[in-house]
């Protein structure tokens, strides 16, 4: 075992297709069972500070080892709180030097969406596995470039759709697969909250702001996962009630989806309305989730009396543990880059529909 840990993790991406390697290499080595994978958080805003870093104190297969930040004043705070070594602290200028740091196995990109592609590609070129927050990127072209960079460098790419790791969300995904109530007829899905800020990236078009990319993908995922299908057309309407804040991006987006089976969906997202629910009407029953995409406590019920209410300590911890296992075991992540790309294809069509005031075929 003279190879470096980074080289091993990188090469396991092609192990399944290499006849020279014994089948046992597809399982974690003893060190993988004893030593957690090292994660570096890129961007130390709210989500990293209040959710990901605390969740990494609960994980079994990975741990916080590094940070990348453009705010020097945050460094001593994080080092004191999490014991991060000086050599594992980076900024956006020396980011690429992560390639020479065997302590870091995974880079978690937690930046405004317009920066996701750049740091995913640079991280992949550094030989690190990538976790990237949603939305994956502002454009299909960016998503495709991210997938290609990770494929070319033989590293894993996972998108931070924490909800797909939640057993409550997985429960209605199972209904979509098994169809106990027959075909889906109509879905209503909504995700939104009231955001009173005026100078955040979410109000900035250049940074990838707008309700659709941030909260709208939850409403979109609700419809896609509840049908198990991809939409074939979309009709959308964008609006704002606070043009002094939302003059570059939409405050609210409503969109209607048609699916190949004939199912229809009415979806809503907003930075001006508090809403978080999913309702699916089938041929012979219904399923309701409220809340549907919260950080904890998602729950629901079905027309046959089934209650959906699985306890979960931390979505983020479960997400990162399962994504770490995908790296260790060289298996497909639950939410690969291709899943993020599927959403952004629809998001692009939604924006086009809203701008042209007509239905867009997918």
C-alpha positions as CSV (number, residue, x, y, z in Angstrom):
1,X,0.0,0.0,0.0
2,X,2.6,2.5,-1.1
3,X,0.2,4.5,-3.2
4,X,-1.1,7.7,-1.6
5,X,-4.6,7.7,-0.3
6,X,-5.7,10.3,-2.9
7,X,-4.3,8.2,-5.7
8,X,-6.2,5.2,-4.4
9,X,-9.5,7.0,-4.1
10,X,-9.1,8.4,-7.6
11,X,-8.2,5.0,-9.2
12,X,-11.1,3.2,-7.6
13,X,-13.4,5.1,-9.9
14,X,-12.2,2.7,-12.7
15,X,-11.7,-0.4,-10.5
16,X,-14.9,-2.1,-11.7
17,X,-13.7,-2.1,-15.3
18,X,-10.1,-3.1,-14.6
19,X,-9.6,-6.9,-14.8
20,X,-6.2,-6.7,-13.1
21,X,-7.8,-5.7,-9.8
22,X,-9.1,-8.4,-7.5
23,X,-12.9,-8.2,-6.7
24,X,-12.0,-7.5,-3.0
25,X,-10.8,-4.0,-4.0
26,X,-14.4,-3.0,-4.7
27,X,-15.0,-3.2,-0.9
28,X,-13.5,-0.7,1.6
29,X,-10.0,-1.6,2.9
30,X,-9.6,-1.8,6.7
31,X,-8.3,1.8,6.8
32,X,-11.5,2.9,5.2
33,X,-13.4,1.3,8.1
34,X,-11.2,3.0,10.6
35,X,-10.5,6.4,9.1
36,X,-13.2,8.9,8.0
37,X,-12.9,10.7,4.7
38,X,-11.8,14.3,5.0
39,X,-14.2,17.0,3.8
40,X,-13.4,20.6,3.0
41,X,-16.2,23.1,3.0
42,X,-15.9,25.7,0.2
43,X,-17.8,28.8,1.3
44,X,-18.6,29.5,5.0
45,X,-22.0,31.1,4.8
46,X,-25.1,30.2,6.7
47,X,-25.5,26.7,5.3
48,X,-22.0,25.7,6.0
49,X,-21.9,27.4,9.4
50,X,-25.3,26.5,10.8
51,X,-26.0,23.1,9.2
52,X,-23.2,21.3,7.4
53,X,-20.4,21.9,9.9
54,X,-22.6,20.7,12.9
55,X,-23.8,17.8,10.8
56,X,-20.2,16.7,10.2
57,X,-19.9,16.3,13.9
58,X,-22.5,13.5,13.7
59,X,-21.2,11.6,10.6
60,X,-19.6,8.2,10.8
61,X,-17.9,8.0,7.4
62,X,-16.6,11.5,6.9
63,X,-15.4,14.5,9.0
64,X,-14.7,18.2,8.6
65,X,-11.0,18.7,8.0
66,X,-10.6,21.8,5.8
67,X,-12.2,25.1,4.8
68,X,-12.0,27.4,1.8
69,X,-13.0,31.0,2.5
70,X,-12.4,34.5,1.2
71,X,-13.1,35.9,4.7
72,X,-9.8,35.8,6.8
73,X,-11.7,36.9,9.9
74,X,-13.6,33.6,9.9
75,X,-10.5,31.4,9.9
76,X,-9.6,31.6,13.6
77,X,-13.2,31.0,14.6
78,X,-13.5,27.8,12.6
79,X,-10.1,26.6,13.7
80,X,-10.9,27.0,17.3
81,X,-14.3,25.5,17.1
82,X,-13.4,22.5,14.9
83,X,-9.6,22.0,15.3
84,X,-8.8,22.6,11.6
85,X,-5.1,22.6,10.9
86,X,-3.3,25.5,9.3
87,X,-2.4,23.4,6.3
88,X,-6.0,22.6,5.7
89,X,-7.1,26.3,5.4
90,X,-7.4,27.7,1.9
91,X,-8.7,30.7,0.0
92,X,-10.0,31.1,-3.5
93,X,-6.5,32.0,-4.9
94,X,-4.6,29.0,-3.6
95,X,-7.6,26.6,-3.9
96,X,-5.9,24.4,-6.5
97,X,-3.1,23.5,-4.0
98,X,-5.7,21.1,-2.4
99,X,-4.4,18.7,-5.0
100,X,-1.3,18.2,-2.8
101,X,-3.2,17.7,0.4
102,X,-4.0,14.0,1.3
103,X,-6.0,15.1,4.3
104,X,-8.8,16.2,2.0
105,X,-10.7,13.6,0.1
106,X,-13.9,15.5,-0.7
107,X,-14.7,19.1,-1.6
108,X,-18.2,20.4,-0.7
109,X,-19.0,23.4,-2.9
110,X,-21.4,25.7,-0.9
111,X,-21.1,28.9,-2.9
112,X,-23.6,31.0,-4.9
113,X,-24.8,28.9,-7.9
114,X,-22.9,31.0,-10.4
115,X,-19.7,29.7,-8.8
116,X,-20.6,26.0,-8.7
117,X,-19.2,25.1,-12.0
118,X,-15.8,26.8,-11.6
119,X,-15.1,25.3,-8.2
120,X,-16.5,21.9,-9.1
121,X,-14.2,21.7,-12.1
122,X,-11.2,23.0,-10.3
123,X,-11.8,20.6,-7.4
124,X,-12.2,17.6,-9.8
125,X,-9.0,18.7,-11.6
126,X,-7.3,18.6,-8.1
127,X,-8.4,14.9,-7.9
128,X,-11.0,15.4,-5.2
129,X,-14.5,14.0,-5.1
130,X,-17.1,16.7,-5.3
131,X,-20.3,17.4,-3.4
132,X,-22.1,20.4,-4.8
133,X,-25.0,22.2,-3.3
134,X,-28.3,22.7,-5.2
135,X,-29.1,24.2,-7.6
136,X,-26.4,22.4,-9.5
137,X,-25.6,25.5,-11.7
138,X,-27.5,28.2,-13.5
139,X,-27.3,26.5,-16.9
140,X,-27.4,23.1,-18.6
141,X,-24.0,23.9,-20.2
142,X,-22.4,24.4,-16.7
143,X,-23.9,21.2,-15.4
144,X,-22.6,19.2,-18.4
145,X,-19.1,20.7,-17.9
146,X,-19.2,19.7,-14.2
147,X,-20.2,16.2,-15.0
148,X,-17.5,15.9,-17.7
149,X,-14.8,17.2,-15.4
150,X,-15.6,14.7,-12.7
151,X,-15.8,11.9,-15.2
152,X,-12.5,12.8,-16.8
153,X,-10.8,12.9,-13.4
154,X,-12.5,9.7,-12.2
155,X,-14.0,11.3,-9.1
156,X,-17.5,11.1,-7.8
157,X,-20.0,14.0,-8.2
158,X,-23.0,14.3,-5.8
159,X,-25.6,17.1,-5.7
160,X,-26.8,18.2,-2.3
161,X,-30.4,17.2,-2.5
162,X,-30.7,16.3,1.2
163,X,-34.4,15.4,0.8
164,X,-33.7,12.4,-1.4
165,X,-31.8,10.9,1.6
166,X,-34.8,11.5,3.9
167,X,-36.8,8.3,4.5
168,X,-40.0,10.4,4.5
169,X,-39.3,11.6,1.0
170,X,-38.2,8.1,0.0
171,X,-41.6,6.8,1.2
172,X,-43.5,8.7,-1.5
173,X,-40.8,7.9,-4.1
174,X,-41.6,4.2,-3.3
175,X,-45.3,4.9,-3.9
176,X,-44.4,6.3,-7.4
177,X,-42.6,3.1,-8.2
178,X,-45.1,0.6,-6.8
179,X,-48.3,2.4,-7.7
180,X,-50.6,1.1,-5.0
181,X,-53.2,3.8,-5.9
182,X,-52.9,3.5,-9.6
183,X,-51.7,6.3,-11.9
184,X,-50.8,9.8,-10.8
185,X,-53.5,12.2,-12.0
186,X,-52.5,15.6,-10.4
187,X,-49.7,17.0,-8.2
188,X,-49.6,20.2,-6.3
189,X,-46.2,21.1,-5.0
190,X,-44.9,24.2,-3.3
191,X,-41.8,25.5,-1.6
192,X,-41.2,29.0,-0.4
193,X,-40.5,31.4,2.4
194,X,-40.5,35.1,3.1
195,X,-37.0,36.6,2.5
196,X,-36.7,40.2,3.7
197,X,-33.1,40.7,2.6
198,X,-32.2,43.1,-0.2
199,X,-28.5,42.5,-0.8
200,X,-28.1,38.7,-0.7
201,X,-27.0,36.6,-3.7
202,X,-30.5,35.3,-3.9
203,X,-31.6,38.7,-5.2
204,X,-28.6,39.0,-7.6
205,X,-29.0,37.6,-11.1
206,X,-25.3,37.4,-11.8
207,X,-24.8,35.2,-8.8
208,X,-27.6,32.8,-9.8
209,X,-30.3,34.3,-7.6
210,X,-34.1,33.9,-8.0
211,X,-36.7,31.8,-6.3
212,X,-36.8,29.2,-9.0
213,X,-33.3,27.9,-8.7
214,X,-33.2,28.1,-4.9
215,X,-36.6,27.0,-3.6
216,X,-38.2,26.1,-6.9
217,X,-36.2,23.0,-7.4
218,X,-37.9,21.5,-4.3
219,X,-41.3,22.0,-5.9
220,X,-40.0,20.6,-9.2
221,X,-38.4,17.6,-7.4
222,X,-41.7,17.0,-5.7
223,X,-43.5,16.6,-9.0
224,X,-40.7,14.6,-10.7
225,X,-40.2,12.2,-7.8
226,X,-43.9,11.7,-7.2
227,X,-44.4,10.6,-10.8
228,X,-41.1,8.9,-11.4
229,X,-41.2,10.6,-14.8
230,X,-39.6,13.6,-16.6
231,X,-41.9,16.4,-17.7
232,X,-42.6,16.8,-21.4
233,X,-43.8,20.4,-21.4
234,X,-43.9,23.4,-19.1
235,X,-45.9,26.7,-18.8
236,X,-44.6,29.2,-16.3
237,X,-45.4,32.7,-14.9
238,X,-43.0,34.9,-13.0
239,X,-44.0,37.8,-10.8
240,X,-42.9,40.1,-8.0
241,X,-44.6,42.2,-5.3
242,X,-41.4,43.9,-4.2
243,X,-39.8,45.3,-7.3
244,X,-37.4,47.5,-5.2
245,X,-35.8,44.2,-4.1
246,X,-36.7,41.7,-6.8
247,X,-35.9,43.7,-9.9
248,X,-33.2,41.4,-11.3
249,X,-34.8,38.1,-10.5
250,X,-38.3,36.7,-9.8
251,X,-39.8,36.8,-6.4
252,X,-42.4,34.2,-7.3
253,X,-42.6,31.5,-10.0
254,X,-45.7,29.4,-10.8
255,X,-45.3,26.6,-13.3
256,X,-47.4,23.8,-14.7
257,X,-45.9,20.5,-15.9
258,X,-47.2,17.8,-18.2
259,X,-45.8,14.2,-17.9
260,X,-45.8,11.3,-20.4
261,X,-48.3,9.3,-18.5
262,X,-50.8,12.2,-18.6
263,X,-50.2,13.3,-15.1
264,X,-50.2,17.1,-14.5
265,X,-48.5,19.2,-11.8
266,X,-49.2,22.7,-10.5
267,X,-46.0,24.0,-8.8
268,X,-45.3,27.2,-6.8
269,X,-42.2,28.7,-5.4
270,X,-41.5,32.1,-3.8
271,X,-39.3,34.4,-1.7
272,X,-42.5,36.2,-0.6
273,X,-44.8,33.4,0.5
274,X,-44.3,30.8,3.3
275,X,-45.3,27.4,1.8
276,X,-44.0,23.8,2.0
277,X,-46.3,21.0,0.9
278,X,-46.9,18.3,-1.7
279,X,-50.2,16.6,-2.6
280,X,-50.5,13.8,-5.1
281,X,-53.9,12.6,-6.4
282,X,-54.0,9.2,-7.9
283,X,-56.7,7.2,-9.7
284,X,-57.7,5.6,-6.4
285,X,-56.3,7.6,-3.6
286,X,-54.1,10.4,-2.4
287,X,-50.8,11.2,-0.6
288,X,-50.1,14.4,1.3
289,X,-46.8,15.7,2.7
290,X,-46.6,18.8,4.9
291,X,-43.9,19.9,5.4
292,X,-42.4,18.4,2.3
293,X,-38.9,19.8,2.1
294,X,-38.0,21.2,5.5
295,X,-34.7,20.6,7.2
296,X,-36.3,18.2,9.7
297,X,-39.7,16.7,10.5
298,X,-41.1,16.1,7.0
299,X,-44.2,14.0,7.4
300,X,-47.3,13.0,5.5
301,X,-50.2,10.6,5.2
302,X,-52.0,8.4,2.5
303,X,-55.6,7.8,1.8
304,X,-55.3,4.2,3.0
305,X,-54.4,5.4,6.5
306,X,-50.6,5.1,6.2
307,X,-48.7,7.7,8.2
308,X,-45.3,8.9,6.9
309,X,-43.3,10.2,9.8
310,X,-39.9,8.6,10.0
311,X,-37.6,10.2,12.6
312,X,-34.3,11.6,11.3
313,X,-31.6,13.3,13.4
314,X,-30.0,15.2,10.6
315,X,-30.8,15.2,6.9
316,X,-27.4,16.7,6.2
317,X,-25.5,14.1,8.2
318,X,-27.4,11.2,6.5
319,X,-26.7,12.8,3.1
320,X,-23.0,13.2,3.7
321,X,-22.6,9.7,5.3
322,X,-24.3,8.0,2.4
323,X,-22.4,10.1,-0.2
324,X,-19.1,9.2,1.6
325,X,-20.0,5.5,1.4
326,X,-20.5,5.9,-2.3
327,X,-16.9,7.0,-2.4
328,X,-15.6,4.3,-0.1
329,X,-17.4,1.5,-1.8
330,X,-17.1,2.9,-5.4
331,X,-20.9,2.9,-5.9
332,X,-23.2,5.4,-7.5
333,X,-24.3,8.2,-5.3
334,X,-28.0,8.6,-4.5
335,X,-28.1,12.0,-6.2
336,X,-25.4,12.1,-9.0
337,X,-24.7,15.0,-11.2
338,X,-27.1,13.7,-13.8
339,X,-30.0,14.3,-11.4
340,X,-29.0,17.9,-10.9
341,X,-28.8,18.3,-14.7
342,X,-32.3,16.9,-15.2
343,X,-33.7,19.6,-12.9
344,X,-31.7,22.4,-14.6
345,X,-33.0,21.3,-18.1
346,X,-36.5,22.0,-16.7
347,X,-35.5,25.2,-14.9
348,X,-34.2,26.6,-18.2
349,X,-37.4,25.8,-19.9
350,X,-39.4,27.4,-17.1
351,X,-37.5,30.7,-17.5
352,X,-38.0,30.5,-21.2
353,X,-41.7,29.9,-20.8
354,X,-42.1,32.8,-18.4
355,X,-40.2,35.2,-20.7
356,X,-42.0,34.1,-23.9
357,X,-45.4,33.6,-22.2
358,X,-46.0,30.3,-23.9
359,X,-45.6,26.6,-23.2
360,X,-42.2,25.0,-23.9
361,X,-41.8,21.4,-25.0
362,X,-39.1,19.4,-23.3
